[in-house]
Amino acid sequence: MPETRPATPSTTRHEDRVVQASQSPGAVTRLAASWRRSMLKHGLDPTRPPEPRRLTERELSERVERMDRFIAVARPQLDQLFQLVCPTGCNLLLTDAQGIVLEHRVSQGDAATFRGWGLWRGMDWSEEVQGTNGIGTCLAEGRQVTIHRDEHFYARNTGLSCMDAPIWGPDGGLIAALDVSSARADHTERLNALIAAQVAHSARAIEAAFFRVSFPGARIIAPQAEGVEDGTLLIAVDKDDLAIGANRAARRAFGLEKEGQLRPRPASDLLGRQDDATGFERAERAAVIRALARAEGNVSAAARALGVGRATLYRRMARLGIDENPGKLSRP
């Protein structure tokens, strides 16, 4: 648990600064808005920090069990990110959407330090408990944040620099936060920026991996959109070419449901492809070609597979410009 430190002039100055900024009608910066939210919405007092909240083992186990599939997908990325930031003396955390730490990575030499700060499995780092902090504020605002030292709400946390990115679920809802925290005195804002970029990259990788496993059997396509980084948008398409899933970025880009189950709709409608009789002809032609290929050019066998008569299939082949010779199946 973080130790309770006696009040010092610097501590008092920090508390006064938080109170003044929170009570000012001109609290327009995002940081001041978070401080204000901590005081007015959550009822926190920067001069009276509460005891840190830690879940019981049973409570933690229940949360981990609910998130086990997601955690399993995230672990390879957590391990990779830890290898990148470990030399800088950082602690890596994965929380659920309520700010409860479910997974952490820390070197053996740093373990006691970060455990003392409360950066450990089962700890509650929601904004409503800890005030402004990397994890809680990231989740409260649904955006990437860096909370550096005295930007924290409580003076006891001002020795930390925290870089966080949200992770959105396949239903478009907020599912987790990825955090890298440092308690090093020589940790600079420039280093914060470098780590923050890697945290954001890892968060998107986890998000994409979880999206893919959430739609087994579907094709996952990554359409391009102006002003959006390639590979950011993900859409799940079923065997009938219906879009049945979209990640948060795709939902925003295409004006789809913000959260929840996606209403199935033709993928061609989203991607700007033609969806008229010509589109149906293309689909029909592809089905006939596949049947002929499986039957090695045997029209009778292909017709049986398609559930139509041999004469009917010949008429379709003529209309669609398909030759029965397997070697010419790719001909338009």
C-alpha positions as a Markdown table, in Angstrom:
| # | Residue | x | y | z |
|---|---|---|---|---|
| 1 | Met | 0.0 | 0.0 | 0.0 |
| 2 | Pro | 1.2 | 3.6 | -0.6 |
| 3 | Glu | 2.5 | 4.9 | 2.6 |
| 4 | Thr | 0.8 | 8.0 | 4.1 |
| 5 | Arg | 3.3 | 10.9 | 4.0 |
| 6 | Pro | 3.2 | 13.8 | 6.4 |
| 7 | Ala | 2.2 | 17.1 | 5.0 |
| 8 | Thr | 5.0 | 19.2 | 3.7 |
| 9 | Pro | 5.1 | 22.7 | 2.1 |
| 10 | Ser | 5.3 | 21.2 | -1.3 |
| 11 | Thr | 2.4 | 18.8 | -0.5 |
| 12 | Thr | 0.3 | 21.7 | 0.8 |
| 13 | Arg | 1.0 | 23.8 | -2.3 |
| 14 | His | -0.1 | 20.9 | -4.5 |
| 15 | Glu | -3.3 | 20.5 | -2.6 |
| 16 | Asp | -4.0 | 24.2 | -2.8 |
| 17 | Arg | -3.4 | 24.2 | -6.5 |
| 18 | Val | -5.8 | 21.4 | -7.1 |
| 19 | Val | -8.5 | 23.0 | -5.0 |
| 20 | Gln | -8.1 | 26.4 | -6.6 |
| 21 | Ala | -8.1 | 25.0 | -10.2 |
| 22 | Ser | -11.1 | 22.8 | -9.4 |
| 23 | Gln | -13.2 | 25.6 | -7.9 |
| 24 | Ser | -12.4 | 28.1 | -10.7 |
| 25 | Pro | -15.3 | 28.7 | -13.1 |
| 26 | Gly | -12.6 | 28.9 | -15.8 |
| 27 | Ala | -11.5 | 25.2 | -15.3 |
| 28 | Val | -11.4 | 24.6 | -19.0 |
| 29 | Thr | -8.3 | 22.5 | -19.4 |
| 30 | Arg | -8.7 | 18.7 | -19.4 |
| 31 | Leu | -6.5 | 18.4 | -16.4 |
| 32 | Ala | -8.5 | 21.0 | -14.4 |
| 33 | Ala | -11.8 | 19.3 | -15.6 |
| 34 | Ser | -10.5 | 16.0 | -14.2 |
| 35 | Trp | -9.5 | 17.6 | -10.9 |
| 36 | Arg | -12.9 | 19.3 | -10.7 |
| 37 | Arg | -14.7 | 16.0 | -11.5 |
| 38 | Ser | -12.7 | 14.3 | -8.8 |
| 39 | Met | -13.9 | 16.9 | -6.2 |
| 40 | Leu | -17.4 | 17.7 | -7.3 |
| 41 | Lys | -18.6 | 14.4 | -8.9 |
| 42 | His | -16.7 | 11.9 | -6.8 |
| 43 | Gly | -16.6 | 13.9 | -3.6 |
| 44 | Leu | -12.9 | 13.6 | -3.1 |
| 45 | Asp | -10.8 | 15.9 | -1.0 |
| 46 | Pro | -7.1 | 16.3 | -2.1 |
| 47 | Thr | -6.1 | 17.0 | 1.6 |
| 48 | Arg | -7.7 | 13.8 | 2.9 |
| 49 | Pro | -6.8 | 10.9 | 0.7 |
| 50 | Pro | -8.7 | 7.7 | 1.5 |
| 51 | Glu | -7.1 | 4.3 | 2.1 |
| 52 | Pro | -6.3 | 2.6 | -1.2 |
| 53 | Arg | -9.0 | 0.1 | -2.2 |
| 54 | Arg | -8.0 | -3.5 | -3.0 |
| 55 | Leu | -10.4 | -6.3 | -4.0 |
| 56 | Thr | -10.5 | -9.5 | -2.1 |
| 57 | Glu | -9.0 | -12.5 | -3.8 |
| 58 | Arg | -12.5 | -13.8 | -4.5 |
| 59 | Glu | -13.7 | -10.5 | -6.0 |
| 60 | Leu | -10.5 | -10.4 | -8.2 |
| 61 | Ser | -10.9 | -14.0 | -9.3 |
| 62 | Glu | -14.5 | -13.3 | -10.4 |
| 63 | Arg | -13.4 | -10.3 | -12.5 |
| 64 | Val | -10.5 | -12.2 | -14.0 |
| 65 | Glu | -12.7 | -15.1 | -14.9 |
| 66 | Arg | -15.1 | -12.8 | -16.7 |
| 67 | Met | -12.3 | -11.4 | -18.7 |
| 68 | Asp | -10.2 | -14.6 | -19.2 |
| 69 | Arg | -10.6 | -14.8 | -23.0 |
| 70 | Phe | -9.6 | -11.1 | -23.4 |
| 71 | Ile | -6.6 | -11.5 | -21.0 |
| 72 | Ala | -5.4 | -14.5 | -22.9 |
| 73 | Val | -5.4 | -12.5 | -26.1 |
| 74 | Ala | -3.7 | -9.6 | -24.4 |
| 75 | Arg | -0.9 | -11.4 | -22.7 |
| 76 | Pro | 1.5 | -11.7 | -25.7 |
| 77 | Gln | 1.3 | -7.9 | -26.3 |
| 78 | Leu | 1.7 | -7.3 | -22.6 |
| 79 | Asp | 4.9 | -9.4 | -22.6 |
| 80 | Gln | 6.2 | -7.6 | -25.6 |
| 81 | Leu | 5.5 | -4.2 | -24.3 |
| 82 | Phe | 7.1 | -5.1 | -20.9 |
| 83 | Gln | 10.3 | -6.1 | -22.7 |
| 84 | Leu | 10.4 | -2.7 | -24.4 |
| 85 | Val | 9.8 | -0.6 | -21.2 |
| 86 | Cys | 11.4 | -2.8 | -18.5 |
| 87 | Pro | 14.9 | -1.2 | -18.9 |
| 88 | Thr | 13.3 | 2.2 | -18.1 |
| 89 | Gly | 12.2 | 1.0 | -14.6 |
| 90 | Cys | 8.5 | 0.9 | -15.4 |
| 91 | Asn | 5.5 | -1.1 | -14.3 |
| 92 | Leu | 2.9 | -2.4 | -16.8 |
| 93 | Leu | -0.7 | -2.8 | -15.8 |
| 94 | Leu | -3.9 | -4.0 | -17.6 |
| 95 | Thr | -7.2 | -3.1 | -15.9 |
| 96 | Asp | -10.8 | -3.7 | -16.6 |
| 97 | Ala | -13.2 | -0.9 | -17.6 |
| 98 | Gln | -13.7 | -0.1 | -13.9 |
| 99 | Gly | -10.0 | 0.5 | -13.2 |
| 100 | Ile | -9.3 | -2.8 | -11.4 |
| 101 | Val | -5.8 | -4.1 | -12.1 |
| 102 | Leu | -6.1 | -7.6 | -13.6 |
| 103 | Glu | -2.6 | -8.2 | -14.9 |
| 104 | His | 0.8 | -6.6 | -14.2 |
| 105 | Arg | 4.3 | -6.9 | -15.3 |
| 106 | Val | 7.2 | -5.7 | -13.3 |
| 107 | Ser | 10.9 | -6.6 | -12.9 |
| 108 | Gln | 11.9 | -8.3 | -9.6 |
| 109 | Gly | 14.1 | -5.4 | -8.7 |
| 110 | Asp | 11.2 | -2.9 | -9.0 |
| 111 | Ala | 8.4 | -5.1 | -7.5 |
| 112 | Ala | 8.7 | -3.7 | -3.9 |
| 113 | Thr | 8.6 | -0.1 | -5.2 |
| 114 | Phe | 5.5 | -0.5 | -7.3 |
| 115 | Arg | 3.7 | -2.6 | -4.7 |
| 116 | Gly | 4.3 | 0.2 | -2.3 |
| 117 | Trp | 2.6 | 2.6 | -4.7 |
| 118 | Gly | -0.4 | 0.3 | -5.0 |
| 119 | Leu | 0.3 | -0.5 | -8.7 |
| 120 | Trp | -0.5 | -4.2 | -8.3 |
| 121 | Arg | -3.2 | -6.8 | -9.1 |
| 122 | Gly | -6.5 | -6.2 | -7.5 |
| 123 | Met | -6.0 | -2.5 | -6.8 |
| 124 | Asp | -8.7 | 0.0 | -7.7 |
| 125 | Trp | -7.3 | 2.9 | -9.8 |
| 126 | Ser | -10.6 | 4.3 | -10.9 |
| 127 | Glu | -10.9 | 8.1 | -10.9 |
| 128 | Glu | -13.7 | 7.9 | -8.3 |
| 129 | Val | -11.3 | 6.3 | -5.8 |
| 130 | Gln | -7.9 | 7.8 | -6.7 |
| 131 | Gly | -8.9 | 11.1 | -8.3 |
| 132 | Thr | -7.0 | 12.2 | -11.4 |
| 133 | Asn | -4.6 | 9.4 | -12.4 |
| 134 | Gly | -3.5 | 7.7 | -15.6 |
| 135 | Ile | -5.8 | 4.7 | -15.5 |
| 136 | Gly | -8.9 | 6.3 | -14.0 |
| 137 | Thr | -8.8 | 9.5 | -16.2 |
| 138 | Cys | -8.1 | 7.4 | -19.3 |
| 139 | Leu | -11.3 | 5.3 | -18.5 |
| 140 | Ala | -13.3 | 8.3 | -17.5 |
| 141 | Glu | -12.6 | 10.2 | -20.7 |
| 142 | Gly | -12.2 | 7.3 | -23.0 |
| 143 | Arg | -8.9 | 8.6 | -24.5 |
| 144 | Gln | -5.2 | 8.3 | -24.3 |
| 145 | Val | -3.7 | 10.3 | -21.4 |
| 146 | Thr | -0.4 | 11.0 | -19.7 |
| 147 | Ile | -0.6 | 12.1 | -16.1 |
| 148 | His | 2.8 | 13.4 | -15.1 |
| 149 | Arg | 3.8 | 13.8 | -11.5 |
| 150 | Asp | 2.0 | 16.8 | -10.0 |
| 151 | Glu | -0.9 | 16.4 | -12.5 |
| 152 | His | -2.2 | 13.7 | -10.1 |
| 153 | Phe | -5.1 | 14.6 | -7.8 |
| 154 | Tyr | -3.5 | 13.3 | -4.6 |
| 155 | Ala | -0.1 | 14.5 | -3.5 |
| 156 | Arg | 0.8 | 10.9 | -2.6 |
| 157 | Asn | 0.7 | 10.0 | -6.3 |
| 158 | Thr | 2.8 | 12.9 | -7.6 |
| 159 | Gly | 5.9 | 10.8 | -7.7 |
| 160 | Leu | 4.4 | 8.8 | -10.6 |
| 161 | Ser | 4.3 | 9.3 | -14.3 |
| 162 | Cys | 1.5 | 7.3 | -15.9 |
| 163 | Met | 0.9 | 6.7 | -19.7 |
| 164 | Asp | -2.4 | 5.1 | -20.6 |
| 165 | Ala | -4.5 | 4.1 | -23.5 |
| 166 | Pro | -8.1 | 2.8 | -23.6 |
| 167 | Ile | -8.9 | -0.6 | -25.2 |
| 168 | Trp | -12.3 | -0.9 | -26.9 |
| 169 | Gly | -14.2 | -4.1 | -27.2 |
| 170 | Pro | -15.7 | -5.7 | -30.4 |
| 171 | Asp | -19.0 | -4.3 | -29.4 |
| 172 | Gly | -17.6 | -0.7 | -29.5 |
| 173 | Gly | -17.7 | -0.4 | -25.7 |
| 174 | Leu | -14.8 | 0.4 | -23.4 |
| 175 | Ile | -13.3 | -2.8 | -22.1 |
| 176 | Ala | -9.9 | -2.1 | -20.5 |
| 177 | Ala | -7.0 | 0.3 | -20.0 |
| 178 | Leu | -3.4 | -0.3 | -20.7 |
| 179 | Asp | -1.0 | 1.5 | -18.3 |
| 180 | Val | 2.7 | 2.0 | -18.0 |
| 181 | Ser | 3.8 | 3.8 | -14.8 |
| 182 | Ser | 7.2 | 5.0 | -13.7 |
| 183 | Ala | 8.3 | 6.2 | -10.2 |
| 184 | Arg | 11.8 | 7.3 | -11.4 |
| 185 | Ala | 12.8 | 10.8 | -10.4 |
| 186 | Asp | 14.6 | 11.3 | -13.7 |
| 187 | His | 11.6 | 10.3 | -15.8 |
| 188 | Thr | 11.1 | 13.1 | -18.3 |
| 189 | Glu | 8.1 | 14.3 | -20.3 |
| 190 | Arg | 10.0 | 13.4 | -23.5 |
| 191 | Leu | 10.4 | 9.8 | -22.3 |
| 192 | Asn | 6.7 | 9.9 | -21.4 |
| 193 | Ala | 5.9 | 10.7 | -25.0 |
| 194 | Leu | 7.9 | 7.8 | -26.4 |
| 195 | Ile | 6.4 | 5.3 | -24.0 |
| 196 | Ala | 2.9 | 6.7 | -24.5 |
| 197 | Ala | 3.2 | 6.1 | -28.3 |
| 198 | Gln | 4.2 | 2.5 | -27.6 |
| 199 | Val | 1.4 | 2.0 | -25.1 |
| 200 | Ala | -1.2 | 3.3 | -27.7 |
| 201 | His | 0.3 | 1.0 | -30.3 |
| 202 | Ser | 0.0 | -2.1 | -28.0 |
| 203 | Ala | -3.5 | -1.1 | -27.0 |
| 204 | Arg | -4.6 | -1.1 | -30.6 |
| 205 | Ala | -2.9 | -4.4 | -31.3 |
| 206 | Ile | -4.7 | -6.0 | -28.3 |
| 207 | Glu | -8.0 | -4.5 | -29.5 |
| 208 | Ala | -7.5 | -5.8 | -33.1 |
| 209 | Ala | -6.5 | -9.3 | -31.9 |
| 210 | Phe | -9.5 | -9.6 | -29.6 |
| 211 | Phe | -11.8 | -8.3 | -32.4 |
| 212 | Arg | -10.5 | -11.1 | -34.7 |
| 213 | Val | -11.1 | -13.9 | -32.2 |
| 214 | Ser | -14.6 | -12.6 | -31.4 |
| 215 | Phe | -15.8 | -13.4 | -34.9 |
| 216 | Pro | -14.7 | -16.9 | -35.7 |
| 217 | Gly | -15.4 | -18.0 | -39.2 |
| 218 | Ala | -15.8 | -14.4 | -40.4 |
| 219 | Arg | -13.6 | -12.5 | -42.8 |
| 220 | Ile | -11.9 | -9.6 | -41.2 |
| 221 | Ile | -11.3 | -6.7 | -43.6 |
| 222 | Ala | -9.5 | -3.4 | -42.9 |
| 223 | Pro | -11.0 | -0.8 | -45.2 |
| 224 | Gln | -9.2 | 2.5 | -45.7 |
| 225 | Ala | -10.7 | 5.9 | -44.9 |
| 226 | Glu | -9.4 | 9.4 | -45.3 |
| 227 | Gly | -7.6 | 10.6 | -42.3 |
| 228 | Val | -7.5 | 7.2 | -40.6 |
| 229 | Glu | -4.3 | 5.1 | -40.3 |
| 230 | Asp | -4.3 | 2.0 | -42.4 |
| 231 | Gly | -5.4 | -1.1 | -40.5 |
| 232 | Thr | -7.2 | 0.9 | -37.8 |
| 233 | Leu | -10.7 | 0.1 | -39.2 |
| 234 | Leu | -11.9 | -3.5 | -38.8 |
| 235 | Ile | -15.1 | -5.0 | -40.1 |
| 236 | Ala | -16.2 | -8.7 | -39.7 |
| 237 | Val | -18.0 | -10.1 | -42.8 |
| 238 | Asp | -19.8 | -13.4 | -42.8 |
| 239 | Lys | -20.2 | -16.0 | -45.6 |
| 240 | Asp | -23.2 | -14.1 | -47.0 |
| 241 | Asp | -21.1 | -10.9 | -47.3 |
| 242 | Leu | -23.0 | -9.2 | -44.5 |
| 243 | Ala | -21.1 | -7.0 | -42.1 |
| 244 | Ile | -21.8 | -8.5 | -38.7 |
| 245 | Gly | -19.2 | -6.7 | -36.6 |
| 246 | Ala | -17.1 | -3.5 | -36.6 |
| 247 | Asn | -14.6 | -2.1 | -34.1 |
| 248 | Arg | -15.0 | 1.3 | -32.6 |
| 249 | Ala | -12.9 | 3.1 | -35.2 |
| 250 | Ala | -15.0 | 1.6 | -38.0 |
| 251 | Arg | -18.3 | 2.3 | -36.3 |
| 252 | Arg | -17.2 | 6.0 | -36.1 |
| 253 | Ala | -15.9 | 6.2 | -39.6 |
| 254 | Phe | -19.1 | 4.6 | -41.2 |
| 255 | Gly | -21.6 | 6.1 | -38.8 |
| 256 | Leu | -22.7 | 2.7 | -37.4 |
| 257 | Glu | -24.2 | 1.9 | -34.0 |
| 258 | Lys | -21.9 | 3.4 | -31.3 |
| 259 | Glu | -22.0 | 0.4 | -29.1 |
| 260 | Gly | -23.7 | -3.0 | -28.9 |
| 261 | Gln | -24.4 | -5.7 | -31.5 |
| 262 | Leu | -24.1 | -4.5 | -35.1 |
| 263 | Arg | -27.2 | -4.8 | -37.2 |
| 264 | Pro | -26.1 | -7.0 | -40.1 |
| 265 | Arg | -26.0 | -5.1 | -43.4 |
| 266 | Pro | -24.4 | -5.8 | -46.8 |
| 267 | Ala | -20.7 | -5.1 | -46.6 |
| 268 | Ser | -20.9 | -3.5 | -50.1 |
| 269 | Asp | -23.1 | -0.8 | -48.6 |
| 270 | Leu | -20.4 | 0.2 | -46.2 |
| 271 | Leu | -17.5 | -0.1 | -48.6 |
| 272 | Gly | -19.1 | 1.7 | -51.5 |
| 273 | Arg | -19.2 | -1.2 | -53.8 |
| 274 | Gln | -22.1 | -1.8 | -56.2 |
| 275 | Asp | -24.9 | -3.9 | -54.7 |
| 276 | Asp | -27.4 | -4.3 | -57.5 |
| 277 | Ala | -28.2 | -7.1 | -60.1 |
| 278 | Thr | -24.6 | -7.0 | -61.3 |
| 279 | Gly | -23.4 | -7.6 | -57.8 |
| 280 | Phe | -25.7 | -10.6 | -57.6 |
| 281 | Glu | -24.5 | -11.9 | -60.9 |
| 282 | Arg | -20.9 | -11.7 | -59.6 |
| 283 | Ala | -21.9 | -13.7 | -56.5 |
| 284 | Glu | -23.8 | -16.3 | -58.7 |
| 285 | Arg | -20.9 | -16.6 | -61.1 |
| 286 | Ala | -18.5 | -17.2 | -58.2 |
| 287 | Ala | -20.8 | -19.9 | -56.8 |
| 288 | Val | -21.0 | -21.7 | -60.1 |
| 289 | Ile | -17.3 | -21.5 | -60.7 |
| 290 | Arg | -16.6 | -23.0 | -57.2 |
| 291 | Ala | -19.0 | -25.8 | -57.8 |
| 292 | Leu | -17.4 | -26.7 | -61.2 |
| 293 | Ala | -14.0 | -26.5 | -59.7 |
| 294 | Arg | -14.9 | -28.9 | -56.9 |
| 295 | Ala | -16.5 | -31.2 | -59.5 |
| 296 | Glu | -13.4 | -31.0 | -61.7 |
| 297 | Gly | -15.5 | -29.6 | -64.6 |
| 298 | Asn | -18.2 | -32.3 | -64.3 |
| 299 | Val | -21.4 | -30.3 | -65.0 |
| 300 | Ser | -23.7 | -33.0 | -63.8 |
| 301 | Ala | -21.9 | -33.2 | -60.5 |
| 302 | Ala | -21.8 | -29.5 | -60.1 |
| 303 | Ala | -25.5 | -29.2 | -60.9 |
| 304 | Arg | -26.3 | -31.7 | -58.2 |
| 305 | Ala | -24.1 | -29.8 | -55.7 |
| 306 | Leu | -26.0 | -26.6 | -56.5 |
| 307 | Gly | -29.4 | -28.3 | -56.3 |
| 308 | Val | -30.4 | -27.5 | -59.9 |
| 309 | Gly | -30.8 | -29.6 | -63.1 |
| 310 | Arg | -28.0 | -30.1 | -65.6 |
| 311 | Ala | -29.8 | -28.1 | -68.3 |
| 312 | Thr | -30.5 | -25.2 | -65.9 |
| 313 | Leu | -26.8 | -25.1 | -65.0 |
| 314 | Tyr | -25.8 | -25.0 | -68.7 |
| 315 | Arg | -28.2 | -22.0 | -69.2 |
| 316 | Arg | -26.7 | -20.2 | -66.2 |
| 317 | Met | -23.2 | -20.9 | -67.4 |
| 318 | Ala | -24.0 | -19.5 | -70.9 |
| 319 | Arg | -25.6 | -16.4 | -69.3 |
| 320 | Leu | -22.6 | -15.8 | -67.0 |
| 321 | Gly | -19.9 | -16.6 | -69.6 |
| 322 | Ile | -18.5 | -19.6 | -67.8 |
| 323 | Asp | -16.8 | -22.5 | -69.7 |
| 324 | Glu | -17.1 | -26.0 | -68.3 |
| 325 | Asn | -13.4 | -26.7 | -68.8 |
| 326 | Pro | -11.8 | -26.3 | -65.3 |
| 327 | Gly | -8.7 | -24.8 | -66.9 |
| 328 | Lys | -10.8 | -21.9 | -68.1 |
| 329 | Leu | -12.8 | -21.3 | -65.0 |
| 330 | Ser | -11.2 | -18.0 | -64.3 |
| 331 | Arg | -12.2 | -16.6 | -67.7 |
| 332 | Pro | -14.7 | -13.7 | -67.4 |
